[in-house]
Amino acid sequence: MKLKHFSPAQLRKQNRIVIIIVIVMVIAALAVRQVFNRSLRPVDADDHQRVEVVIDRGATDKQVAAQLKKKGLIRSSLVFDYYLQTHKSDGVKAGRFVLRRSMSTPQLVSRLQNTHYAHHR
């Protein structure tokens, strides 16, 4: 079996293509990270108005995310759901919660997983 040898010009072209692909991938990864981190921030850090949310027993994480998005408490239901999956201690508790738009996704997740904050109906 004979291996094909590339000319120096072909190798330079191939190296440039690989470098461009790597640069594009790094830029894409940084952009995704930036969007993800932005989505974790509060919707409105200055809005301390109370928003009541009722989580029904048996509600899925996606249902909770959709409900919080509808109430204007999170920026992205997809990011919220992902964060919840990766930071789940006991899962979201059922009950009535008082939340604020000034809360970040990590704060909301912490609050929703803590029975101390759930007011049962």
C-alpha positions in Angstrom: 0.0 0.0 0.0 1.5 3.3 -1.1 0.7 6.5 0.9 0.0 9.6 -1.0 2.4 12.5 -0.2 1.1 16.0 -0.1 3.0 18.9 -1.5 4.0 21.8 0.9 1.3 24.0 -0.8 -1.4 21.3 -0.1 -0.2 21.0 3.5 -0.4 24.7 4.0 -3.9 24.9 2.6 -5.0 22.0 4.7 -3.5 23.6 7.8 -5.2 26.9 7.1 -8.6 25.0 6.8 -8.0 23.2 10.1 -7.1 26.5 11.8 -10.1 28.3 10.4 -12.4 25.4 11.6 -10.9 25.5 15.1 -11.2 29.3 15.3 -14.9 29.1 14.2 -15.6 26.4 16.7 -13.9 28.4 19.5 -15.9 31.5 18.6 -19.2 29.5 18.5 -18.4 28.0 21.9 -17.7 31.4 23.4 -20.9 32.8 21.9 -23.0 29.9 23.3 -21.4 30.3 26.7 -22.2 34.1 26.6 -25.8 33.5 25.7 -26.1 30.8 28.4 -24.6 33.0 31.1 -26.8 35.9 30.0 -29.9 33.6 30.3 -29.0 32.8 33.9 -29.2 36.4 34.9 -32.4 38.0 36.3 -35.0 39.1 33.8 -35.1 42.5 35.5 -32.7 43.1 38.4 -34.7 46.2 39.5 -38.1 44.5 39.6 -38.7 43.3 43.1 -42.5 42.8 42.7 -43.7 39.5 44.0 -44.9 37.0 41.4 -46.9 34.0 42.7 -46.3 30.7 41.0 -48.1 27.4 41.8 -46.2 24.3 41.0 -48.6 21.3 40.8 -47.5 17.9 42.2 -46.0 15.8 39.3 -45.2 18.8 37.1 -42.2 18.1 34.9 -39.1 20.3 34.7 -40.2 21.4 31.2 -43.6 22.4 32.5 -42.1 24.4 35.3 -39.7 26.1 32.9 -42.6 27.0 30.5 -44.7 28.3 33.4 -41.8 30.5 34.7 -41.2 31.8 31.1 -44.9 32.7 30.7 -44.8 34.6 34.0 -41.7 36.5 32.9 -39.4 35.1 35.6 -36.8 33.5 33.3 -35.1 34.5 30.0 -35.0 31.1 28.5 -37.0 28.0 29.3 -34.4 25.8 27.5 -31.5 27.2 29.6 -33.6 27.0 32.8 -34.4 23.4 32.1 -30.8 22.6 31.4 -29.6 24.4 34.5 -32.2 22.5 36.6 -31.1 19.2 35.1 -27.5 19.8 35.9 -28.0 21.3 39.4 -30.8 19.2 40.7 -30.7 18.2 44.3 -34.2 16.9 45.1 -36.1 18.4 42.2 -38.7 21.1 42.1 -41.2 20.9 45.0 -44.9 21.3 44.6 -46.6 24.2 46.2 -47.2 27.9 46.0 -44.0 30.1 45.6 -43.5 33.8 45.8 -40.7 34.7 43.3 -39.3 37.9 41.8 -38.1 38.9 38.3 -35.0 40.2 40.1 -34.0 36.6 40.9 -31.4 34.8 38.8 -32.0 31.3 37.5 -29.7 29.8 40.2 -31.8 31.6 42.8 -35.1 30.5 41.3 -33.9 26.9 41.2 -32.7 27.0 44.8 -36.0 28.5 45.9 -38.1 25.9 43.9 -36.1 23.0 45.4 -36.5 24.1 49.0 -39.6 23.0 50.9 -39.1 25.9 53.2 -40.3 28.3 50.5 -43.2 26.1 49.3 -46.6 27.1 50.7 -48.9 24.1 50.3 -52.4 24.7 49.3 
